[in-house]
Amino acid sequence: MSLVRVHNFSISIDGFATGEGQSLDAPFGHAGSRLHEWFFPTRTFQHMLGKSDGRVGVDDAIAGTWDVGIGAEIMGRNKFSADRGPWENEDWKGWWGSNPPFHTPVFILTHHPRPSVEMEGGTTFHFIDATPQEALRQAREAAGDLDVRIGGGPTTVREFLAEDLVDQLHIAVVPIVLGRGERLWDGLEGLEERFKVESVTAPSGVTHMTFTRP
Amino acid sequence: MSLVRVHNFSISIDGFATGEGQSLDAPFGHAGSRLHEWFFPTRTFQHMLGKSDGRVGVDDAIAGTWDVGIGAEIMGRNKFSADRGPWENEDWKGWWGSNPPFHTPVFILTHHPRPSVEMEGGTTFHFIDATPQEALRQAREAAGDLDVRIGGGPTTVREFLAEDLVDQLHIAVVPIVLGRGERLWDGLEGLEERFKVESVTAPSGVTHMTFTRP
């Protein structure tokens, strides 16, 4: 059975995975880029930008596992777009340009389905109004024998965790107090009982936590 | 100038330093002893119990700095007692027996002052109704050239952090999701700007975070 995995999911030490006030210019609201500064210099991220350099080390080694063996992604509407409600602009094709870094089918959870969009490089965006279980069924079918990644945001990751659908969870804890935004852990009391938890710190200051099934 | 320090202050990954429902039998409410399991085996804690053994390593090395150079402690009423409001029982002398591990003056913040209590081993409990600044003035006077420890609970630590009175803060992040209780970080947005933050993980699973003035 293919696994369900979460990777490179950054939170502040007070548990926020995104800030307040998402907009077109601020995908993470008032958090700005602070939750992801550790990620940008890595070779993994630089490769996504088509560059050949980038920093190696603990951050990169862990970050680089994000697409190994992944056959599909599921993401929430708010990871794809700053809009809410019915689509005002169906020309919007995500924050990632014409060749997004996913290179697989991507299932976007929304109460407002729209036609699928095929991008360059193997990414296809499908817009579905579905429960976590139904979305996972569709993603697994698209992924074949490969794993499914839950790409975020926090509401989507939390829903899949609450339904006990996640097999591997990588959290990068960034030592900042964000104060407001969307919390990851709400409603997940006792989550650790379902996982083996391993932590390692990186010179960037981030603590990487890996939750796996025991 | 003597420093103001916080040591061995455990929180869950969702930021709770104590659980819900404190009582005489459950000083940390529904958290039970889960926030402090890493601490109990250390030589530092075993010495507090008068035992000569105990585990060494990262947890112990960091835990053991808690009383070095400390001349007084300030703690909140709820660290001292599960009661609320006027004292129903002035015979209560804390959770720590006749010879508490502090061995210094201890200033207990309460809206209901009562006479000081001298314990064995150099600990004296003083009950004061004071602002953080005034409590610190009294504790510094008692501590002489030595440092002052803010002993907790979360409300007290948070108040001193909010007033920017803390010079060193050691947090032990325990990989559990507590779900409810008293949060440490509330209202402290941007706290990291005032500190240099260093993290290290221990084989116990705990991540020790040290905040110091840059």
Interface residues (C-beta under 8 A of the other chain):
Chain A: I13 D14 G15 V173 P175 I176 V177 L178 G179 R180 R183 W185 D186 G187 L188 E189 G190 L191 E192 V197 E198 S199 V200 T201 G205 T207 M209
Chain B: I13 D14 G15 V173 P175 I176 V177 L178 G179 R180 R183 W185 D186 G187 L188 E189 G190 L191 E192 V197 E198 S199 V200 T201 G205 T207 M209
